[in-house]
Amino acid sequence: MPKLAKYISDVEHLLNQRYGVSLAEIGIGEEEWLDRFGGEPAADAVEAFASKYDLTPLTSARFMPFSG
């Protein structure tokens, strides 16, 4: 897999795993992502994007059954 394709694949995986979204769902194409974040490691770029747009990690949004 070429380097850029692997990078985008890693970004997609991290976005989905940590925040339950894809690039398409957040409205950013691969080229735009690369222009904005391509110089950063995938994990750092995803966290920078999530912080900027106040995304909630899936682990914070898990269903907690009522026990009362």
Secondary structure, DSSP 8 states (H G I E B T S, - for coil): --HHHHHHHHHHHHHHHHHS--HHHHT--HHHHHHHHTTS-HHHHHHHHHHHTT---GGGS-------
